[in-house]
Amino acid sequence: MSDNFRFDVIAAGFSGDTAIALSALTHEDGMVRASALRALARIGTLTEEILLPFIRDAHNEVRRTAVELAATFPAVSVHQCLDDSDIFVAEMTAWCLGERTSVSDIEINALIDRTTSHTEAIVREACAAALGSLGDERGLSAILAACSDKPAVRRRAILALAPFEGDEVEAALQRALEDKDWQVRQNAEDLLNPRG
């Protein structure tokens, strides 16, 4: 039953049936609620008022979807989701913040902190990438610290240095040329000697 209705909800996003999508927001199945949010976004009728309560939904897929869609709704606060119990919600939160055209001081500070303090490497990696995407000078020290993290984090941290300049950045890139991980070395090489 839920699967069939979920298909109808997904289809509503393509047909423009806002009524079906809205009715699905209160469905007991979290996957249906997540599909309803996506359908409303596709139709163009999703609002921050609709989206806001789903940031705290009990179902992790709903939270992940809500945080993803919040990228274009900067008034919807998501930084607290960097500490979500589901690492994929936390990872998506970092992505969301990195996609926004502007972030608040609270949001940038949360990204800076979690880049070095989050217990999960995948989240630290996403936070470093978000800081690089934002290009805010306040995030540089955290990105530089992430250049000494686990290989996957180091790879993203090196790329996150792209919008920055200065002696510290140059030194980090030079060190990365000697990294044990070949992808870290390659990323540093690409930044120091762009092709083309």
Backbone as a printed PyTorch tensor [residue, N CA C, xyz], in Angstrom:
tensor([[[  0.8240,  -1.2030,   0.0000],
         [  0.0000,   0.0000,   0.0000],
         [  0.8640,   1.2610,   0.0000]],

        [[  1.8340,   1.3290,   0.9210],
         [  2.7090,   2.4990,   0.9860],
         [  3.5040,   2.6640,  -0.2910]],

        [[  4.0120,   1.5230,  -0.8300],
         [  4.8100,   1.5930,  -2.0490],
         [  3.9960,   2.1380,  -3.2140]],

        [[  2.7490,   1.6770,  -3.3460],
         [  1.8970,   2.1600,  -4.4260],
         [  1.5960,   3.6490,  -4.2580]],

        [[  1.2920,   4.0370,  -3.0320],
         [  0.9910,   5.4460,  -2.7850],
         [  2.2380,   6.3020,  -2.9950]],

        [[  3.3930,   5.7670,  -2.5800],
         [  4.6340,   6.5200,  -2.7850],
         [  4.8630,   6.7630,  -4.2740]],

        [[  4.5690,   5.7600,  -5.1060],
         [  4.7050,   5.9390,  -6.5520],
         [  3.7860,   7.0660,  -7.0250]],

        [[  2.5680,   7.1000,  -6.4930],
         [  1.6200,   8.1720,  -6.8530],
         [  2.1620,   9.5350,  -6.4390]],

        [[  2.8000,   9.5740,  -5.2690],
         [  3.3570,  10.8380,  -4.7710],
         [  4.5100,  11.2990,  -5.6550]],

        [[  5.3620,  10.3540,  -6.0160],
         [  6.4830,  10.6890,  -6.9150],
         [  5.9400,  11.2020,  -8.2400]],

        [[  4.9350,  10.5020,  -8.7710],
         [  4.3290,  10.9040, -10.0420],
         [  3.7050,  12.2920,  -9.9340]],

        [[  3.1700,  12.6100,  -8.7610],
         [  2.5540,  13.9240,  -8.5580],
         [  3.5630,  15.0490,  -8.7520]],

        [[  4.8200,  14.7770,  -8.4170],
         [  5.8620,  15.7790,  -8.6050],
         [  6.0830,  16.1120, -10.0670]],

        [[  5.7870,  15.1500, -10.9420],
         [  5.9610,  15.3730, -12.3740],
         [  4.6910,  15.9010, -13.0330]],

        [[  3.5530,  15.5360, -12.4660],
         [  2.2780,  15.9870, -13.0550],
         [  1.8210,  17.3240, -12.4850]],

        [[  2.4340,  17.7340, -11.3680],
         [  2.0690,  19.0050, -10.7600],
         [  0.8930,  18.9160,  -9.8050]],

        [[  0.6340,  17.7150,  -9.2990],
         [ -0.5040,  17.5060,  -8.3980],
         [ -0.0990,  17.8320,  -6.9610]],

        [[ -0.2040,  19.0910,  -6.6090],
         [  0.1870,  19.5490,  -5.2790],
         [ -0.6560,  18.9050,  -4.1910]],

        [[ -1.9340,  18.6510,  -4.4680],
         [ -2.8400,  18.1050,  -3.4560],
         [ -2.3700,  16.7430,  -2.9650]],

        [[ -1.9710,  15.8760,  -3.8750],
         [ -1.4910,  14.5470,  -3.4720],
         [ -0.2160,  14.6810,  -2.6480]],

        [[  0.6930,  15.5340,  -3.1040],
         [  1.9600,  15.7200,  -2.3900],
         [  1.7170,  16.2520,  -0.9810]],

        [[  0.8430,  17.2220,  -0.8580],
         [  0.5480,  17.7830,   0.4610],
         [ -0.1050,  16.7570,   1.3780]],

        [[ -0.9860,  15.9400,   0.8230],
         [ -1.6590,  14.9300,   1.6450],
         [ -0.6760,  13.8860,   2.1570]],

        [[  0.4000,  13.6690,   1.4190],
         [  1.3910,  12.6520,   1.7880],
         [  2.3370,  13.1060,   2.8900]],

        [[  2.3300,  14.3790,   3.2140],
         [  3.2400,  14.8970,   4.2360],
         [  2.9490,  14.3280,   5.6200]],

        [[  1.7320,  13.8530,   5.8260],
         [  1.3740,  13.3050,   7.1360],
         [  1.3000,  11.7740,   7.1070]],

        [[  1.7720,  11.1610,   6.0490],
         [  1.7270,   9.7000,   5.9350],
         [  2.6180,   9.0550,   6.9910]],

        [[  2.2230,   7.8860,   7.4710],
         [  2.9910,   7.2070,   8.5170],
         [  4.3310,   6.6780,   8.0230]],

        [[  4.4540,   6.4500,   6.7290],
         [  5.6970,   5.9250,   6.1490],
         [  6.6480,   7.0840,   5.8390]],

        [[  7.8200,   7.0530,   6.4580],
         [  8.7940,   8.1210,   6.2520],
         [  9.2360,   8.2600,   4.8090]],

        [[  9.3220,   7.1520,   4.0840],
         [  9.7350,   7.2220,   2.6780],
         [  8.6970,   7.9780,   1.8540]],

        [[  7.4370,   7.8270,   2.2210],
         [  6.3740,   8.5650,   1.5260],
         [  6.4920,  10.0510,   1.8400]],

        [[  6.7520,  10.3820,   3.1030],
         [  6.8980,  11.7920,   3.4750],
         [  8.0800,  12.4250,   2.7420]],

        [[  9.1840,  11.6920,   2.6520],
         [ 10.3540,  12.2080,   1.9330],
         [ 10.0190,  12.4370,   0.4630]],

        [[  9.2950,  11.5030,  -0.1350],
         [  8.8870,  11.6490,  -1.5390],
         [  7.9570,  12.8380,  -1.7120]],

        [[  7.1080,  13.0810,  -0.7130],
         [  6.1970,  14.2240,  -0.7770],
         [  6.9760,  15.5400,  -0.7990]],

        [[  8.0150,  15.6270,   0.0180],
         [  8.8380,  16.8350,   0.0290],
         [  9.5030,  17.0460,  -1.3260]],

        [[ 10.0260,  15.9700,  -1.8890],
         [ 10.6740,  16.0770,  -3.2130],
         [  9.6580,  16.4720,  -4.2820]],

        [[  8.4560,  15.9100,  -4.1880],
         [  7.4240,  16.2380,  -5.1690],
         [  7.0760,  17.7180,  -5.1060]],

        [[  6.9120,  18.2370,  -3.8980],
         [  6.5930,  19.6590,  -3.7480],
         [  7.7300,  20.5350,  -4.2710]],

        [[  8.9640,  20.1080,  -4.0400],
         [ 10.1120,  20.8630,  -4.5540],
         [ 10.1180,  20.8540,  -6.0750]],

        [[  9.8240,  19.7090,  -6.6630],
         [  9.8060,  19.6010,  -8.1210],
         [  8.7030,  20.4810,  -8.7170]],

        [[  7.5400,  20.4800,  -8.0670],
         [  6.4200,  21.2960,  -8.5410],
         [  6.7170,  22.7850,  -8.3730]],

        [[  7.4830,  23.1040,  -7.3420],
         [  7.8100,  24.5030,  -7.0580],
         [  6.9290,  25.1170,  -5.9970]],

        [[  6.2650,  24.2640,  -5.2210],
         [  5.3640,  24.7660,  -4.1840],
         [  5.8830,  24.5020,  -2.7650]],

        [[  7.1130,  24.0000,  -2.6660],
         [  7.6990,  23.7990,  -1.3390],
         [  8.0570,  25.1540,  -0.7490]],

        [[  7.7230,  25.3680,   0.5110],
         [  8.0480,  26.6250,   1.1930],
         [  8.8480,  26.3080,   2.4560]],

        [[  9.4760,  27.3230,   3.0060],
         [ 10.2350,  27.0960,   4.2450],
         [  9.3160,  26.6950,   5.3870]],

        [[  8.0740,  27.2010,   5.3750],
         [  7.1230,  26.8330,   6.4250],
         [  6.7650,  25.3480,   6.3600]],

        [[  6.6130,  24.8330,   5.1470],
         [  6.3340,  23.4020,   4.9700],
         [  7.5520,  22.5810,   5.3730]],

        [[  8.7190,  23.0200,   4.9470],
         [  9.9520,  22.2530,   5.1270],
         [ 10.4210,  22.1750,   6.5780]],

        [[ 10.2800,  23.2730,   7.2860],
         [ 10.8830,  23.4100,   8.6200],
         [ 10.6280,  22.2480,   9.5790]],

        [[  9.3990,  21.7870,   9.7880],
         [  9.2030,  20.7220,  10.7750],
         [  9.8580,  19.3960,  10.4040]],

        [[ 10.1240,  19.1910,   9.1100],
         [ 10.6790,  17.9110,   8.6780],
         [ 12.1860,  17.8020,   8.9250]],

        [[ 12.8070,  18.9220,   9.2910],
         [ 14.2180,  18.8960,   9.6840],
         [ 14.3740,  18.0540,  10.9570]],

        [[ 13.3100,  17.9660,  11.7310],
         [ 13.3430,  17.2160,  12.9980],
         [ 12.4870,  15.9420,  12.9380]],

        [[ 12.1720,  15.4780,  11.7530],
         [ 11.3180,  14.2910,  11.6030],
         [ 11.9690,  13.0730,  12.2580]],

        [[ 11.1460,  12.1310,  12.6850],
         [ 11.6580,  10.9230,  13.3430],
         [ 12.3930,   9.9970,  12.3770]],

        [[ 12.0810,  10.0980,  11.0980],
         [ 12.6540,   9.1870,  10.0950],
         [ 13.8970,   9.8180,   9.4640]],

        [[ 14.9980,   9.0760,   9.4470],
         [ 16.2600,   9.6520,   8.9610],
         [ 16.2150,  10.0500,   7.4880]],

        [[ 15.4800,   9.3030,   6.6530],
         [ 15.4160,   9.6620,   5.2310],
         [ 14.6440,  10.9680,   5.0340]],

        [[ 13.6490,  11.2090,   5.8620],
         [ 12.9160,  12.4750,   5.7930],
         [ 13.8360,  13.6250,   6.1950]],

        [[ 14.5860,  13.4470,   7.2650],
         [ 15.5180,  14.5000,   7.7010],
         [ 16.5650,  14.7680,   6.6350]],

        [[ 17.1040,  13.6990,   6.0610],
         [ 18.1280,  13.8780,   5.0230],
         [ 17.5700,  14.6310,   3.8210]],

        [[ 16.3690,  14.2660,   3.4100],
         [ 15.7250,  14.9360,   2.2890],
         [ 15.4410,  16.3910,   2.6180]],

        [[ 14.9280,  16.6380,   3.8080],
         [ 14.5980,  18.0070,   4.2170],
         [ 15.8400,  18.8810,   4.2480]],

        [[ 16.9270,  18.3420,   4.7710],
         [ 18.1740,  19.1070,   4.8290],
         [ 18.6950,  19.3780,   3.4250]],

        [[ 18.6170,  18.3910,   2.5610],
         [ 19.0580,  18.5900,   1.1710],
         [ 18.2630,  19.7130,   0.5080]],

        [[ 16.9520,  19.6650,   0.6530],
         [ 16.0940,  20.6690,   0.0260],
         [ 16.2550,  22.0440,   0.6680]],

        [[ 16.7350,  22.0780,   1.9040],
         [ 16.9190,  23.3530,   2.6080],
         [ 18.0640,  24.1790,   2.0400]],

        [[ 18.8280,  23.6230,   1.1300],
         [ 19.9350,  24.3750,   0.5320],
         [ 19.4560,  25.6760,  -0.0940]],

        [[ 18.2400,  25.6630,  -0.6250],
         [ 17.7080,  26.8690,  -1.2690],
         [ 16.7770,  27.6610,  -0.3490]],

        [[ 16.7420,  27.2680,   0.9100],
         [ 15.9260,  27.9780,   1.9020],
         [ 16.8120,  28.3830,   3.0810]],

        [[ 17.6310,  29.4240,   2.9070],
         [ 18.6010,  29.7860,   3.9450],
         [ 17.9960,  30.1730,   5.2830]],

        [[ 16.7110,  30.5040,   5.2970],
         [ 16.0750,  30.8490,   6.5760],
         [ 15.7880,  29.6110,   7.4170]],

        [[ 15.8740,  28.4400,   6.7920],
         [ 15.6530,  27.1840,   7.5220],
         [ 16.9700,  26.7820,   8.1780]],

        [[ 16.9910,  26.7840,   9.4830],
         [ 18.2040,  26.4650,  10.2330],
         [ 18.4750,  24.9620,  10.1980]],

        [[ 19.6660,  24.5800,   9.7580],
         [ 20.0060,  23.1490,   9.6670],
         [ 21.3080,  22.7900,  10.3820]],

        [[ 22.0780,  23.7920,  10.8140],
         [ 23.4130,  23.4990,  11.3460],
         [ 23.3990,  22.4990,  12.4950]],

        [[ 22.3050,  22.4680,  13.2630],
         [ 22.2020,  21.5240,  14.3710],
         [ 22.2020,  20.0730,  13.8800]],

        [[ 21.8650,  19.8790,  12.6220],
         [ 21.8220,  18.5280,  12.0530],
         [ 23.2180,  17.9920,  11.7390]],

        [[ 24.2540,  18.8200,  11.9000],
         [ 25.6210,  18.3080,  11.7710],
         [ 25.8990,  17.2660,  12.8500]],

        [[ 25.0960,  17.2730,  13.9070],
         [ 25.2520,  16.3110,  14.9970],
         [ 24.1430,  15.2630,  14.9950]],

        [[ 23.4860,  15.0950,  13.8480],
         [ 22.4030,  14.1160,  13.7520],
         [ 22.9300,  12.7180,  14.0610]],

        [[ 22.0550,  11.8860,  14.6150],
         [ 22.4480,  10.5070,  14.9450],
         [ 22.7310,   9.6780,  13.7020]],

        [[ 22.2130,  10.1010,  12.5560],
         [ 22.4720,   9.4230,  11.2840],
         [ 23.5660,  10.1890,  10.5460]],

        [[ 24.6770,   9.5290,  10.2570],
         [ 25.8130,  10.2470,   9.6580],
         [ 25.4950,  10.7810,   8.2690]],

        [[ 24.5590,  10.1420,   7.5820],
         [ 24.2340,  10.6170,   6.2390],
         [ 23.3840,  11.8850,   6.2810]],

        [[ 22.6220,  12.0580,   7.3340],
         [ 21.9230,  13.3260,   7.5530],
         [ 22.9640,  14.3970,   7.8660]],

        [[ 23.9150,  14.0740,   8.7210],
         [ 24.9650,  15.0300,   9.0790],
         [ 25.7900,  15.4130,   7.8530]],

        [[ 26.1300,  14.4230,   7.0370],
         [ 26.9040,  14.6830,   5.8170],
         [ 26.1180,  15.5980,   4.8740]],

        [[ 24.8250,  15.3120,   4.6990],
         [ 23.9860,  16.1420,   3.8290],
         [ 23.8550,  17.5550,   4.3650]],

        [[ 23.8670,  17.6940,   5.6780],
         [ 23.7860,  19.0150,   6.2870],
         [ 24.9880,  19.8640,   5.8840]],

        [[ 26.1690,  19.2600,   5.9250],
         [ 27.3710,  19.9830,   5.5100],
         [ 27.2560,  20.3930,   4.0450]],

        [[ 26.7920,  19.4580,   3.2170],
         [ 26.6190,  19.7760,   1.7950],
         [ 25.6580,  20.9460,   1.6280]],

        [[ 24.5340,  20.8920,   2.3360],
         [ 23.5180,  21.9480,   2.2630],
         [ 24.1220,  23.3090,   2.5810]],

        [[ 24.8770,  23.3840,   3.6630],
         [ 25.4740,  24.6600,   4.0600],
         [ 26.4820,  25.1430,   3.0210]],

        [[ 27.2240,  24.2120,   2.4410],
         [ 28.1970,  24.5780,   1.4220],
         [ 27.5670,  25.0650,   0.1290]],

        [[ 26.3190,  24.6850,  -0.1070],
         [ 25.6120,  25.0930,  -1.3190],
         [ 24.9210,  26.4410,  -1.1870]],

        [[ 24.7550,  26.9040,   0.0280],
         [ 24.0510,  28.1720,   0.2260],
         [ 24.9170,  29.3510,  -0.2230]],

        [[ 24.2660,  30.3830,  -0.7150],
         [ 25.0090,  31.5520,  -1.1810],
         [ 25.5460,  32.3820,  -0.0280]],

        [[ 24.9260,  32.2470,   1.1270],
         [ 25.4480,  32.9000,   2.3270],
         [ 25.0520,  32.0760,   3.5450]],

        [[ 25.9080,  32.1020,   4.5390],
         [ 25.6300,  31.3760,   5.7770],
         [ 25.8380,  32.3220,   6.9550]],

        [[ 25.1720,  32.0210,   8.0490],
         [ 25.2920,  32.8510,   9.2480],
         [ 26.5930,  32.5310,   9.9770]],

        [[ 26.9390,  33.3740,  10.9330],
         [ 28.1240,  33.1220,  11.7470],
         [ 27.9880,  31.7940,  12.5010]],

        [[ 26.7830,  31.5160,  12.9910],
         [ 26.5610,  30.2590,  13.7100],
         [ 26.8250,  29.0710,  12.8000]],

        [[ 26.3590,  29.1680,  11.5630],
         [ 26.5360,  28.0530,  10.6110],
         [ 28.0000,  27.8670,  10.2340]],

        [[ 28.6920,  28.9540,   9.9300],
         [ 30.1070,  28.8300,   9.5570],
         [ 30.9190,  28.3010,  10.7300]],

        [[ 30.5990,  28.7660,  11.9380],
         [ 31.3260,  28.2790,  13.1150],
         [ 31.0490,  26.8030,  13.3820]],

        [[ 29.8340,  26.3570,  13.1160],
         [ 29.5120,  24.9360,  13.2800],
         [ 30.3090,  24.0950,  12.2870]],

        [[ 30.3980,  24.5510,  11.0520],
         [ 31.1930,  23.8220,  10.0490],
         [ 32.6620,  23.7760,  10.4470]],

        [[ 33.1850,  24.9080,  10.8950],
         [ 34.5950,  24.9750,  11.3040],
         [ 34.8600,  23.9800,  12.4310]],

        [[ 33.9860,  23.9890,  13.4270],
         [ 34.1800,  23.0920,  14.5710],
         [ 34.1000,  21.6240,  14.1610]],

        [[ 33.0740,  21.2660,  13.3970],
         [ 32.8790,  19.8420,  13.0570],
         [ 33.9080,  19.3240,  12.0560]],

        [[ 34.5650,  20.2210,  11.3300],
         [ 35.6180,  19.7920,  10.4090],
         [ 36.7460,  19.0990,  11.1590]],

        [[ 36.9680,  19.5120,  12.3870],
         [ 38.0580,  18.9140,  13.1630],
         [ 37.5880,  18.0770,  14.3450]],

        [[ 36.3090,  18.2220,  14.7410],
         [ 35.8870,  17.5490,  15.9720],
         [ 34.8740,  16.4260,  15.7900]],

        [[ 34.2270,  16.3480,  14.6350],
         [ 33.1850,  15.3230,  14.4830],
         [ 33.8110,  13.9300,  14.5680]],

        [[ 33.1110,  13.0060,  15.1920],
         [ 33.6560,  11.6620,  15.3830],
         [ 33.6960,  10.8510,  14.0900]],

        [[ 32.8940,  11.2240,  13.1030],
         [ 32.8260,  10.4680,  11.8500],
         [ 33.6190,  11.1670,  10.7470]],

        [[ 34.5450,  10.4190,  10.1260],
         [ 35.3880,  11.0020,   9.0830],
         [ 34.5720,  11.5120,   7.9010]],

        [[ 33.4930,  10.8110,   7.5490],
         [ 32.6910,  11.2280,   6.3930],
         [ 32.0680,  12.6030,   6.6150]],

        [[ 31.7620,  12.9080,   7.8590],
         [ 31.1940,  14.2210,   8.1720],
         [ 32.2930,  15.2810,   8.1990]],

        [[ 33.4450,  14.9440,   8.7560],
         [ 34.5660,  15.8960,   8.7370],
         [ 34.9330,  16.2350,   7.2880]],

        [[ 34.9270,  15.2250,   6.4480],
         [ 35.2280,  15.4100,   5.0290],
         [ 34.2220,  16.3600,   4.3710]],

        [[ 32.9460,  16.1270,   4.6420],
         [ 31.8940,  16.9620,   4.0570],
         [ 31.9660,  18.3920,   4.5680]],

        [[ 32.3070,  18.5510,   5.8340],
         [ 32.4390,  19.8940,   6.4050],
         [ 33.6060,  20.6460,   5.7760]],

        [[ 34.7210,  19.9690,   5.5800],
         [ 35.8700,  20.5980,   4.9270],
         [ 35.4970,  21.0330,   3.5130]],

        [[ 34.7970,  20.1600,   2.7910],
         [ 34.3730,  20.4850,   1.4260],
         [ 33.4360,  21.6890,   1.4260]],

        [[ 32.5310,  21.7390,   2.3950],
         [ 31.5960,  22.8580,   2.4830],
         [ 32.3330,  24.1710,   2.7400]],

        [[ 33.3200,  24.1260,   3.6120],
         [ 34.1050,  25.3370,   3.8940],
         [ 34.8430,  25.7960,   2.6410]],

        [[ 35.3470,  24.8520,   1.8760],
         [ 36.0090,  25.2080,   0.6250],
         [ 35.0370,  25.8170,  -0.3720]],

        [[ 33.8490,  25.2510,  -0.4270],
         [ 32.8240,  25.7680,  -1.3280],
         [ 32.4350,  27.1950,  -0.9630]],

        [[ 32.3380,  27.4610,   0.3300],
         [ 31.9750,  28.8050,   0.7890],
         [ 33.1130,  29.8070,   0.5940]],

        [[ 34.3500,  29.3220,   0.7230],
         [ 35.5030,  30.1910,   0.5190],
         [ 35.6790,  31.2790,   1.5580]],

        [[ 35.0810,  31.0900,   2.7210],
         [ 35.1800,  32.0680,   3.8060],
         [ 36.5240,  31.8950,   4.5200]],

        [[ 37.2590,  32.9850,   4.6410],
         [ 38.6010,  32.9330,   5.2410],
         [ 38.5880,  32.3430,   6.6480]],

        [[ 37.4740,  32.4910,   7.3610],
         [ 37.4000,  31.9590,   8.7150],
         [ 37.5260,  30.4330,   8.7320]],

        [[ 37.2180,  29.7900,   7.6250],
         [ 37.2820,  28.3380,   7.5630],
         [ 38.6450,  27.7840,   7.2040]],

        [[ 39.5740,  28.6450,   6.8130],
         [ 40.8670,  28.1650,   6.3220],
         [ 41.6370,  27.3410,   7.3460]],

        [[ 41.6760,  27.7800,   8.5900],
         [ 42.4680,  27.0360,   9.5850],
         [ 41.9200,  25.6190,   9.7830]],

        [[ 40.6060,  25.4630,   9.7330],
         [ 40.0130,  24.1370,   9.8850],
         [ 40.3360,  23.2530,   8.6810]],

        [[ 40.3100,  23.8450,   7.4950],
         [ 40.6600,  23.0830,   6.2930],
         [ 42.1230,  22.6490,   6.3610]],

        [[ 42.9790,  23.5440,   6.7820],
         [ 44.3980,  23.2050,   6.9070],
         [ 44.5990,  22.0710,   7.9140]],

        [[ 43.8630,  22.1060,   9.0170],
         [ 43.9530,  21.0260,  10.0030],
         [ 43.4750,  19.7150,   9.4000]],

        [[ 42.4300,  19.7820,   8.5680],
         [ 41.8870,  18.5740,   7.9430],
         [ 42.8540,  17.9560,   6.9430]],

        [[ 43.8320,  18.7250,   6.5090],
         [ 44.8520,  18.2050,   5.5890],
         [ 45.7560,  17.1830,   6.2620]],

        [[ 45.5960,  17.0040,   7.5720],
         [ 46.3720,  16.0030,   8.3220],
         [ 45.4830,  14.8920,   8.8580]],

        [[ 44.2520,  14.8320,   8.3960],
         [ 43.2750,  13.8440,   8.8630],
         [ 43.4610,  12.5290,   8.0860]],

        [[ 42.4650,  11.6730,   8.1330],
         [ 42.4790,  10.4160,   7.3860],
         [ 42.5210,  10.6990,   5.8850]],

        [[ 42.9700,   9.7170,   5.0760],
         [ 43.1240,   9.9560,   3.6350],
         [ 41.9130,  10.5620,   2.9420]],

        [[ 40.7140,  10.0270,   3.1800],
         [ 39.5230,  10.5550,   2.4980],
         [ 39.2730,  12.0130,   2.8610]],

        [[ 39.5210,  12.3560,   4.1170],
         [ 39.3480,  13.7400,   4.5570],
         [ 40.4270,  14.6130,   3.9330]],

        [[ 41.6560,  14.1180,   3.9100],
         [ 42.7620,  14.8880,   3.3210],
         [ 42.4960,  15.1960,   1.8470]],

        [[ 41.9460,  14.2240,   1.1260],
         [ 41.6660,  14.4340,  -0.3040],
         [ 40.7350,  15.6160,  -0.5050]],

        [[ 39.6500,  15.6470,   0.2750],
         [ 38.6750,  16.7260,   0.1290],
         [ 39.2350,  18.0330,   0.6740]],

        [[ 40.0180,  17.9450,   1.7420],
         [ 40.5730,  19.1610,   2.3400],
         [ 41.5260,  19.8570,   1.3700]],

        [[ 42.3360,  19.0850,   0.6780],
         [ 43.2510,  19.6800,  -0.2980],
         [ 42.4680,  20.4180,  -1.3770]],

        [[ 41.4300,  19.7880,  -1.8860],
         [ 40.6010,  20.4470,  -2.9010],
         [ 39.9110,  21.6840,  -2.3350]],

        [[ 39.5750,  21.6350,  -1.0470],
         [ 38.8960,  22.7590,  -0.4060],
         [ 39.7950,  23.9920,  -0.2860]],

        [[ 41.0950,  23.8040,  -0.4960],
         [ 42.0270,  24.9360,  -0.4450],
         [ 41.9710,  25.7870,  -1.7130]],

        [[ 41.2880,  25.3120,  -2.7370],
         [ 41.2770,  25.9910,  -4.0410],
         [ 40.9590,  27.4860,  -3.9880]],

        [[ 39.9810,  27.9360,  -3.1970],
         [ 39.6820,  29.3770,  -3.2200],
         [ 40.6140,  30.2420,  -2.3770]],

        [[ 41.5710,  29.6070,  -1.7080],
         [ 42.4270,  30.3540,  -0.7720],
         [ 43.8330,  30.5380,  -1.3250]],

        [[ 44.5060,  31.5680,  -0.8060],
         [ 45.8930,  31.8420,  -1.1840],
         [ 46.7020,  32.1320,   0.0730]],

        [[ 48.0170,  32.1580,  -0.1020],
         [ 48.8850,  32.5120,   1.0140],
         [ 49.9220,  31.4530,   1.2970]],

        [[ 50.8560,  31.8040,   2.1620],
         [ 51.9780,  30.9180,   2.4660],
         [ 51.5180,  29.6100,   3.0960]],

        [[ 50.5350,  29.6790,   3.9930],
         [ 50.0560,  28.4590,   4.6500],
         [ 49.4300,  27.5000,   3.6400]],

        [[ 48.7060,  28.0530,   2.7150],
         [ 48.0660,  27.2290,   1.6840],
         [ 49.1310,  26.5930,   0.7990]],

        [[ 50.0730,  27.3880,   0.3930],
         [ 51.1610,  26.8810,  -0.4570],
         [ 51.9330,  25.7750,   0.2550]],

        [[ 52.2210,  25.9800,   1.5250],
         [ 52.9610,  24.9770,   2.3030],
         [ 52.1670,  23.6870,   2.4220]],

        [[ 50.8660,  23.8030,   2.6440],
         [ 50.0200,  22.6070,   2.7650],
         [ 49.9890,  21.8340,   1.4610]],

        [[ 49.9090,  22.5430,   0.3510],
         [ 49.8990,  21.8880,  -0.9590],
         [ 51.2340,  21.2150,  -1.2450]],

        [[ 52.3070,  21.8700,  -0.8640],
         [ 53.6420,  21.2750,  -1.0800],
         [ 53.7980,  20.0070,  -0.2410]],

        [[ 53.3200,  20.0370,   1.0050],
         [ 53.3770,  18.8360,   1.8510],
         [ 52.5380,  17.7110,   1.2530]],

        [[ 51.4100,  18.1000,   0.7030],
         [ 50.5070,  17.0930,   0.1300],
         [ 51.1160,  16.3900,  -1.0750]],

        [[ 52.0650,  17.0260,  -1.7280],
         [ 52.7420,  16.3850,  -2.8620],
         [ 53.5300,  15.1600,  -2.4320]],

        [[ 53.8310,  15.0740,  -1.1300],
         [ 54.5850,  13.9450,  -0.5770],
         [ 53.6900,  13.0100,   0.2250]],

        [[ 52.3900,  13.1980,   0.1620],
         [ 51.4560,  12.3970,   0.9520],
         [ 51.5280,  10.9260,   0.5640]],

        [[ 51.2430,  10.0420,   1.5180],
         [ 51.2360,   8.5970,   1.2500],
         [ 50.1070,   8.1940,   0.3120]],

        [[ 49.0320,   8.9710,   0.3090],
         [ 47.8670,   8.6610,  -0.5130],
         [ 48.0090,   9.3100,  -1.8970]],

        [[ 47.9280,   8.4850,  -2.9390],
         [ 48.1780,   9.0230,  -4.2740],
         [ 47.1110,  10.0400,  -4.7020]],

        [[ 45.8890,   9.8920,  -4.2110],
         [ 44.8470,  10.8460,  -4.5990],
         [ 45.0720,  12.2100,  -3.9430]],

        [[ 45.6010,  12.2010,  -2.7330],
         [ 45.9620,  13.4650,  -2.0930],
         [ 47.0550,  14.1390,  -2.9140]],

        [[ 48.0710,  13.3510,  -3.3010],
         [ 49.1580,  13.9030,  -4.1220],
         [ 48.6260,  14.4660,  -5.4360]],

        [[ 47.7140,  13.7210,  -6.0700],
         [ 47.1540,  14.1530,  -7.3470],
         [ 46.3470,  15.4420,  -7.2030]],

        [[ 45.5610,  15.5280,  -6.1490],
         [ 44.7610,  16.7370,  -5.9250],
         [ 45.6540,  17.9510,  -5.7240]],

        [[ 46.7260,  17.7610,  -4.9690],
         [ 47.6570,  18.8630,  -4.7530],
         [ 48.3280,  19.2690,  -6.0580]],

        [[ 48.7220,  18.2830,  -6.8410],
         [ 49.3480,  18.5490,  -8.1430],
         [ 48.4030,  19.3240,  -9.0510]],

        [[ 47.1310,  18.9250,  -9.0380],
         [ 46.1440,  19.6040,  -9.8930],
         [ 45.9530,  21.0710,  -9.4840]],

        [[ 46.0130,  21.3370,  -8.1850],
         [ 45.8410,  22.7080,  -7.7290],
         [ 47.0820,  23.5690,  -7.9950]],

        [[ 48.2400,  22.9420,  -7.8460],
         [ 49.4800,  23.6930,  -8.0560],
         [ 49.7920,  23.8940,  -9.5150]],

        [[ 49.4040,  22.9260, -10.3400],
         [ 49.6980,  22.9970, -11.7840],
         [ 48.4430,  22.6700, -12.5770]],

        [[ 47.4850,  23.5850, -12.5900],
         [ 46.2380,  23.2980, -13.2990],
         [ 46.4730,  22.9990, -14.7720]],

        [[ 45.7560,  22.0100, -15.2600],
         [ 45.9030,  21.6330, -16.6760],
         [ 45.1710,  22.6410, -17.5520]],

        [[ 45.5920,  22.6650, -18.8080],
         [ 44.8960,  23.5360, -19.7360],
         [ 45.7770,  24.6230, -20.1960]]])
